[in-house]
Amino acid sequence: MRILLADDHPLFRDGVASLMGAWGHEVVGQVADGDAAVSAALRLRPDLVLMDVAMPGGGGLAATRRLAAEAPGIAIVMLTASEDIDDLFAAIKAGARGYLLKNLESGELRGMLNAIERGEAAITPAIAGRILAELARPEPVPTTEPDPDHLTDRELDVLRLVVRGLRNKEIAAELGISENTAKFHLRNILDKLHAQNRAEVVARAMREGLVEDW
């Protein structure tokens, strides 16, 4: 496969590039931020982008959303240190074909690359287990049934963007509000829907159709 590496740690990129070459893959480029990842991917048209989540220039999640929209034929797999369940759900929602942690063994990484070549998702059993556990988590039973209609118009705007996988900073930019205001609206949404985190909010919105055109 022709692979583009997007990570802001040069030493880590060099190590992964050496592995890729040893396994018969071609590393066509290395970049250190999200914006550069998008530009390089559109120019080089690799088969796969291995993308970190936390990078400058918009970060890996924003870059994944852009590439999924502009070049859907390019597979994107997150290769990250972030074990945050919100990052995991946001990456899959953004269009990533897999989510791998940097602490995996080299043999596991090679197996995941083989899976991508076969058109499969690059998800380790541990990550798959976390996804299933989150989706299967029972909703807390409130003393009174929450009414989604209690969400304000602005809260619904924020909820739509949360479902699309945007983070607080990106929501603020999209709606022309401050990041603190976006966080305030999200806290209200969590309270009103009796959710513990963003992943629960997204799962409920998708199951119950709380927002349109997500």
C-alpha positions in Angstrom: 0.0 0.0 0.0 1.0 3.6 -0.5 0.8 5.2 3.0 0.9 8.8 4.2 2.0 9.3 7.9 0.4 12.3 9.8 1.9 12.7 13.3 3.7 15.6 14.9 6.4 13.5 16.5 9.2 13.0 13.9 10.9 10.1 15.7 7.6 8.2 15.9 7.0 8.8 12.2 10.5 7.6 11.3 9.9 4.4 13.3 6.6 3.7 11.7 8.0 4.4 8.2 10.8 1.9 8.8 8.2 -0.8 9.7 6.1 0.1 6.7 9.1 -0.3 4.4 10.1 -3.6 6.0 6.6 -4.9 5.4 6.6 -4.0 1.7 4.6 -0.8 1.9 5.6 2.6 0.4 5.5 5.7 2.6 4.7 8.4 0.1 4.9 11.3 2.6 5.2 12.4 6.2 3.4 15.5 7.7 3.1 17.0 11.1 -0.3 18.7 11.3 -3.9 18.3 10.2 -3.9 20.9 7.4 -0.8 19.4 5.9 -2.3 15.9 6.0 -5.3 17.1 4.0 -3.1 18.9 1.4 -0.6 16.0 1.1 -3.4 13.3 0.8 -5.2 15.2 -1.9 -2.0 15.7 -3.8 -0.4 12.2 -3.3 -3.6 10.1 -3.2 -2.3 7.4 -0.9 -4.2 4.2 -0.3 -4.0 4.9 3.5 -3.4 7.8 5.9 -2.2 6.8 9.4 -3.5 9.9 11.3 -2.8 11.0 14.9 -5.7 12.6 16.8 -3.8 15.4 18.6 -1.9 17.5 16.1 -1.6 21.2 15.3 -3.4 22.7 12.3 -6.9 21.6 13.1 -5.9 18.2 14.4 -6.5 14.7 13.1 -10.3 14.6 13.6 -10.9 17.7 11.5 -8.5 16.5 8.8 -10.4 13.1 8.8 -13.7 14.8 8.2 -12.3 16.9 5.4 -10.7 14.0 3.7 -13.7 11.7 4.1 -15.8 14.4 2.3 -13.2 15.3 -0.4 -11.5 12.0 -1.0 -13.7 9.2 0.2 -11.6 6.6 -1.6 -8.6 7.2 0.8 -8.7 5.0 3.9 -8.0 6.8 7.1 -6.9 5.0 10.3 -6.3 6.9 13.5 -3.0 5.9 15.2 -3.0 7.7 18.5 -2.2 7.7 22.2 -5.7 8.9 23.0 -7.9 6.3 24.8 -10.7 8.9 25.2 -14.0 7.3 24.3 -15.2 10.6 22.9 -12.2 10.8 20.5 -12.9 7.2 19.4 -16.6 7.9 18.6 -15.7 11.2 17.0 -13.1 9.5 14.7 -15.5 6.8 13.6 -18.2 9.4 13.0 -15.8 11.5 11.0 -15.1 8.7 8.6 -12.1 6.8 10.0 -11.8 3.2 8.9 -10.1 2.3 12.2 -8.8 3.4 15.5 -5.5 2.0 16.8 -3.5 2.9 19.9 0.2 3.6 19.8 0.9 1.0 22.4 -0.1 -1.9 20.2 2.5 -4.5 19.2 4.1 -4.3 15.8 2.5 -7.7 14.8 -0.9 -6.2 15.6 -0.2 -3.2 13.5 0.8 -5.4 10.6 -2.4 -7.4 11.0 -4.5 -4.2 10.9 -2.8 -3.1 7.7 -3.6 -6.4 6.1 -7.2 -5.9 7.2 -7.3 -2.5 5.5 -5.9 -4.1 2.3 -8.8 -6.5 2.5 -11.3 -3.7 2.8 -12.0 -4.4 6.5 -12.0 -2.0 9.5 -8.8 -1.6 11.5 -10.2 -2.2 15.0 -8.4 -4.3 17.6 -10.6 -6.6 19.8 -10.0 -4.3 22.8 -11.3 -1.2 20.9 -14.2 -3.1 19.5 -15.0 -4.2 23.1 -15.1 -0.6 24.2 -17.4 0.4 21.4 -19.8 -2.4 22.2 -19.7 -1.7 25.9 -20.5 2.0 25.3 -23.4 1.3 23.0 -24.7 -1.4 25.4 -24.5 0.8 28.5 -28.0 1.0 30.0 -29.4 4.5 30.2 -30.0 5.7 33.7 -33.6 5.8 34.7 -34.5 9.3 35.6 -37.2 10.1 38.2 -39.1 11.9 35.4 -38.9 11.0 31.7 -36.6 13.6 30.0 -38.3 15.5 27.2 -36.0 16.2 24.2 -38.3 19.2 23.4 -36.9 20.9 26.4 -33.7 21.5 24.4 -33.4 25.1 23.2 -32.9 25.8 19.5 -29.2 26.7 20.3 -28.8 23.4 22.2 -30.2 21.5 19.2 -27.6 23.3 17.0 -24.9 22.2 19.3 -26.3 18.7 19.5 -26.2 18.4 15.7 -22.6 19.3 15.6 -21.7 16.9 18.4 -23.3 14.1 16.4 -21.2 15.1 13.4 -18.2 14.6 15.6 -17.1 18.2 16.2 -15.2 19.1 19.3 -16.0 22.2 21.5 -13.6 24.5 19.7 -14.9 23.5 16.3 -18.5 23.9 17.5 -17.7 27.4 18.7 -16.2 28.3 15.4 -19.1 26.8 13.4 -21.8 28.7 15.5 -19.8 31.9 16.0 -19.8 31.6 19.8 -17.1 31.2 22.4 -15.7 27.9 23.4 -16.9 28.4 26.9 -20.4 29.0 25.6 -20.2 25.8 23.6 -19.1 23.9 26.7 -22.0 25.5 28.7 -24.6 24.4 26.1 -23.1 20.9 26.0 -23.3 20.6 29.8 -27.0 21.6 29.6 -27.6 18.9 26.9 -25.9 16.2 29.0 -28.0 17.2 32.0 -31.3 17.3 30.1 -30.7 14.0 28.3 -29.3 12.4 31.5 -26.1 11.4 29.6 -22.7 11.0 31.2 -20.6 11.9 28.2 -20.6 12.9 24.5 -20.6 9.3 23.4 -23.9 8.6 25.2 -25.4 11.8 23.7 -24.4 10.7 20.2 -25.7 7.1 20.7 -29.0 8.4 22.0 -29.4 11.0 19.3 -28.7 8.3 16.6 -31.1 5.8 18.2 -34.0 8.2 18.8 -33.6 10.7 16.0 -33.3 13.6 18.3 -31.7 15.7 15.5 -32.5 15.7 11.8 -29.9 15.4 8.9 -27.1 14.1 11.1 
